């Protein structure tokens, strides 16, 4: 299940030495059972827990997962069929025919959308090894996790990929593990996972042989929205609205709804876009 590494001699008279740091490196298909898998010996006891591994299935293998990437266009400027799915087919082979591939462009991206929201704790990406110039295209790549379709606004998972991480990847182990940790808390809530190379002054090709995503716990319900403050003569048809639904309102007798755009939609506890409708005196009109 995993290999445990200690910073120094682990025990003294049957007890751990004060200050000893222990980290568990989990096998494929397993993730740390608590936090990032690291504990510190304090007063002969492990804080917070003894690191162990727990089995976790790669969530990208779920059949409802959707993938996309920077589109490739032909000579007629038409998008060709995307091969983004090759980064979630369960095959980690580093040969180019088994890897997704974007065109050579500025800030290329790859994105996966899960059916459910999870506490994402670990993302593992598998790089190409066939050519040196392709290998190091991945330097600086960011992995982000969240619920926003605009992946650039989601939270950063770990740190950007470094040159050393790529240099240490080999055919036997070319996976780069990124722990989603921020402010000492492991895990980021989300269903959208992206890999992208931020805006830099050179074109890059983003090629991913496989992306694995692991979570702790069960699916997390999407946040509903509380009915917002409404203009005069307008009433919500319920006090809370499920994620993904439009705001349903009713105008008082003698008034009708006036708007030139769609009513706001609930997205993870927030309404978007802002409400621009009013109730004007006239025939009643209920929007459901």
C-alpha positions as CSV (number, residue, x, y, z in Angstrom):
1,X,0.0,0.0,0.0
2,X,2.8,2.4,0.7
3,X,6.4,3.1,1.8
4,X,7.0,5.1,5.0
5,X,10.0,7.4,5.1
6,X,11.5,8.9,8.3
7,X,13.7,11.9,8.6
8,X,15.8,10.2,11.3
9,X,15.8,7.1,13.5
10,X,12.1,6.4,14.0
11,X,12.1,4.9,17.5
12,X,13.9,5.2,20.8
13,X,13.1,2.7,23.5
14,X,10.1,1.7,21.6
15,X,8.9,5.3,21.1
16,X,9.4,7.7,18.3
17,X,12.1,10.4,18.7
18,X,10.7,13.9,19.3
19,X,10.7,15.9,16.0
20,X,10.8,12.9,13.7
21,X,8.9,13.5,10.6
22,X,7.3,10.6,8.9
23,X,5.8,10.6,5.4
24,X,4.0,7.8,3.6
25,X,4.4,7.4,-0.1
26,X,1.3,5.5,-1.4
27,X,1.3,3.0,-4.2
28,X,-0.7,3.5,-7.3
29,X,-4.4,3.4,-6.6
30,X,-3.9,4.6,-3.0
31,X,-3.8,8.0,-1.3
32,X,-2.9,9.2,2.2
33,X,-5.7,8.3,4.6
34,X,-5.3,11.7,6.3
35,X,-4.1,15.0,5.0
36,X,-0.9,14.9,2.9
37,X,0.4,11.7,4.5
38,X,2.9,13.5,6.8
39,X,3.0,13.4,10.7
40,X,5.4,14.7,13.3
41,X,6.5,13.0,16.5
42,X,5.6,15.2,19.5
43,X,6.1,13.9,23.1
44,X,6.5,10.3,21.9
45,X,3.2,10.5,20.0
46,X,2.4,11.1,16.3
47,X,0.7,14.3,15.5
48,X,-1.9,14.2,14.1
49,X,-2.1,10.5,13.2
50,X,0.2,7.7,12.0
51,X,0.3,8.0,8.2
52,X,-1.4,5.2,6.4
53,X,-2.8,4.8,2.9
54,X,-6.3,4.1,1.8
55,X,-7.5,2.8,-1.5
56,X,-9.0,5.4,-3.9
57,X,-10.1,5.0,-7.5
58,X,-9.0,7.5,-10.1
59,X,-12.1,9.6,-10.5
60,X,-11.4,10.5,-14.1
61,X,-12.2,6.9,-15.1
62,X,-15.8,7.5,-14.2
63,X,-17.8,7.2,-17.5
64,X,-19.5,10.5,-17.0
65,X,-16.3,12.5,-17.0
66,X,-16.0,15.0,-19.8
67,X,-12.6,16.2,-21.2
68,X,-11.6,19.1,-23.5
69,X,-8.4,21.0,-24.4
70,X,-7.1,23.8,-26.5
71,X,-8.7,23.1,-29.9
72,X,-6.6,22.2,-32.9
73,X,-7.7,23.7,-36.3
74,X,-7.1,22.6,-39.8
75,X,-6.0,24.7,-42.8
76,X,-9.6,25.9,-43.2
77,X,-9.6,27.2,-39.6
78,X,-12.0,24.5,-38.5
79,X,-11.6,22.6,-35.2
80,X,-10.6,18.9,-35.6
81,X,-11.6,16.1,-33.3
82,X,-10.0,16.5,-29.9
83,X,-7.8,13.7,-28.4
84,X,-8.2,15.1,-24.9
85,X,-9.7,11.7,-23.9
86,X,-6.3,10.0,-24.3
87,X,-5.3,11.6,-20.9
88,X,-8.1,9.7,-19.1
89,X,-8.2,6.3,-20.8
90,X,-6.3,4.5,-18.0
91,X,-3.2,4.0,-20.2
92,X,0.0,5.7,-18.8
93,X,2.2,4.7,-21.7
94,X,4.5,7.6,-22.6
95,X,4.5,7.0,-26.4
96,X,3.0,9.9,-28.3
97,X,0.1,7.9,-29.8
98,X,-1.2,7.3,-26.3
99,X,-1.1,10.9,-25.1
100,X,-3.4,13.9,-25.6
101,X,-1.8,16.8,-27.5
102,X,-2.6,20.4,-28.0
103,X,-1.3,22.6,-30.9
104,X,1.8,24.6,-30.3
105,X,0.3,27.8,-28.9
106,X,0.4,30.3,-26.0
107,X,-1.0,29.1,-22.7
108,X,-2.4,25.7,-23.8
109,X,-4.9,24.0,-21.5
110,X,-6.5,20.6,-20.8
111,X,-9.7,20.2,-18.6
112,X,-11.8,17.4,-17.1
113,X,-15.3,17.8,-15.6
114,X,-16.5,15.2,-13.1
115,X,-20.2,14.5,-12.6
116,X,-19.9,15.1,-8.9
117,X,-18.1,17.4,-6.6
118,X,-15.4,15.9,-4.4
119,X,-12.7,16.9,-1.9
120,X,-9.8,16.5,-4.4
121,X,-6.5,15.7,-2.5
122,X,-4.1,14.4,-5.2
123,X,-3.6,14.8,-8.9
124,X,-1.0,12.8,-10.8
125,X,0.1,13.7,-14.4
126,X,2.1,11.5,-16.7
127,X,4.5,13.2,-19.1
128,X,5.8,12.3,-22.5
129,X,9.3,11.0,-22.6
130,X,10.0,10.4,-26.3
131,X,11.6,13.8,-27.0
132,X,13.5,16.2,-24.7
133,X,11.7,19.3,-26.2
134,X,8.3,17.8,-25.4
135,X,9.3,16.7,-21.9
136,X,10.1,20.1,-20.7
137,X,7.1,21.8,-22.2
138,X,5.4,20.9,-19.0
139,X,7.7,23.1,-16.8
140,X,5.5,25.7,-15.1
141,X,2.2,23.9,-15.7
142,X,-0.5,24.6,-13.1
143,X,-3.1,22.2,-11.9
144,X,-6.2,23.8,-10.7
145,X,-9.3,22.4,-9.0
146,X,-12.7,24.0,-8.4
147,X,-16.3,24.4,-9.6
148,X,-15.8,27.3,-12.0
149,X,-16.0,26.7,-15.8
150,X,-13.3,29.4,-16.1
151,X,-10.5,27.2,-14.8
152,X,-8.2,30.1,-14.3
153,X,-10.3,31.2,-11.4
154,X,-10.2,27.9,-9.6
155,X,-7.7,27.2,-6.7
156,X,-4.2,26.1,-7.5
157,X,-3.4,22.5,-6.5
158,X,0.1,22.4,-5.0
159,X,2.9,24.2,-6.8
160,X,3.5,24.5,-10.6
161,X,5.5,21.7,-12.2
162,X,9.2,22.2,-11.8
163,X,12.1,21.2,-14.1
164,X,13.5,18.9,-11.3
165,X,10.2,17.0,-11.2
166,X,10.5,16.4,-14.9
167,X,14.2,15.4,-14.8
168,X,13.3,12.9,-12.1
169,X,10.6,11.2,-14.2
170,X,11.7,8.0,-16.0
171,X,10.0,5.4,-18.1
172,X,9.6,3.3,-15.0
173,X,8.0,6.1,-13.0
174,X,7.1,9.1,-15.2
175,X,4.1,10.2,-13.0
176,X,4.4,13.6,-11.3
177,X,2.4,13.7,-8.1
178,X,0.8,17.0,-7.0
179,X,-0.7,17.2,-3.5
180,X,-3.7,19.6,-3.3
181,X,-2.8,21.5,-0.2
182,X,-3.4,25.1,0.8
183,X,-2.9,26.9,4.2
184,X,-2.1,23.6,5.8
185,X,-5.4,22.0,4.7
186,X,-5.3,19.0,2.3
187,X,-8.0,18.9,-0.4
188,X,-9.8,21.3,-2.6
189,X,-13.5,21.1,-3.2
190,X,-14.4,20.8,-6.9
191,X,-15.4,18.8,-9.9
192,X,-13.3,20.7,-12.6
193,X,-9.6,19.8,-12.8
194,X,-7.4,21.6,-15.3
195,X,-3.8,21.5,-16.4
196,X,-2.6,24.6,-18.2
197,X,0.6,26.5,-18.9
198,X,0.0,30.2,-17.8
199,X,0.7,33.1,-20.1
200,X,4.3,33.2,-21.0
201,X,6.2,34.8,-23.9
202,X,6.7,31.5,-25.8
203,X,4.5,28.9,-27.4
204,X,4.2,25.5,-25.8
205,X,2.6,22.2,-26.6
206,X,0.7,20.5,-23.8
207,X,0.8,16.8,-24.1
208,X,-0.5,14.5,-21.3
209,X,-0.2,10.7,-21.4
210,X,-2.5,10.3,-18.4
211,X,-4.1,12.4,-15.6
212,X,-5.2,10.7,-12.4
213,X,-7.4,12.4,-9.8
214,X,-8.0,11.1,-6.3
215,X,-10.4,12.2,-3.5
216,X,-11.1,11.7,0.1
217,X,-14.6,11.0,1.2
218,X,-17.9,10.8,-0.6
219,X,-19.4,13.2,-3.2
220,X,-20.2,16.6,-1.8
221,X,-23.6,18.1,-2.6
222,X,-23.5,21.3,-4.7
223,X,-24.3,24.4,-2.7
224,X,-27.9,25.7,-3.1
225,X,-28.7,29.5,-3.3
226,X,-30.8,31.5,-0.9
227,X,-33.4,33.6,-2.6
228,X,-31.8,37.0,-3.2
229,X,-33.2,40.4,-2.3
230,X,-35.7,41.4,-4.9
231,X,-37.1,44.7,-6.3
232,X,-40.5,45.9,-5.2
233,X,-43.6,43.9,-6.2
234,X,-41.4,40.8,-6.9
235,X,-41.6,37.6,-4.9
236,X,-39.4,34.4,-5.2
237,X,-41.3,31.1,-5.7
238,X,-39.2,29.3,-3.1
239,X,-36.8,30.2,-0.3
240,X,-33.8,28.2,-1.7
241,X,-32.9,27.1,-5.2
242,X,-30.8,24.0,-6.2
243,X,-27.5,24.4,-7.9
244,X,-28.0,24.9,-11.7
245,X,-31.6,26.2,-11.5
246,X,-32.9,29.6,-12.7
247,X,-34.3,32.1,-10.2
248,X,-38.1,31.7,-10.3
249,X,-40.1,34.8,-9.4
250,X,-43.6,36.1,-9.5
251,X,-44.9,39.7,-9.8
252,X,-47.8,41.0,-7.7
253,X,-51.2,41.3,-9.2
254,X,-51.3,44.1,-11.6
255,X,-47.6,43.9,-12.4
256,X,-45.6,42.1,-15.1
257,X,-42.0,41.1,-15.3
258,X,-39.8,43.3,-17.4
259,X,-36.3,42.1,-18.4
260,X,-34.1,41.9,-21.5
261,X,-32.0,39.0,-20.4
262,X,-32.2,35.6,-18.8
263,X,-32.9,35.5,-15.0
264,X,-29.9,34.6,-12.8
265,X,-28.9,31.0,-12.4
266,X,-27.7,29.4,-9.1
267,X,-24.1,28.3,-9.3
268,X,-22.5,26.9,-6.1
269,X,-24.3,29.2,-3.7
270,X,-24.1,32.4,-5.9
271,X,-26.4,34.0,-8.5
272,X,-25.0,34.9,-11.9
273,X,-25.5,37.2,-13.7
274,X,-26.9,39.9,-11.4
275,X,-30.7,40.3,-11.5
276,X,-31.7,42.9,-14.0
277,X,-35.5,42.3,-14.0
278,X,-38.2,44.5,-12.5
279,X,-41.9,44.2,-12.0
280,X,-43.7,46.9,-14.0
281,X,-47.4,47.8,-13.7
282,X,-49.4,45.8,-16.2
283,X,-50.5,42.2,-16.8
284,X,-49.2,39.6,-14.3
285,X,-46.5,37.3,-15.7
286,X,-45.1,34.4,-13.7
287,X,-41.7,33.0,-14.7
288,X,-41.1,29.4,-13.8
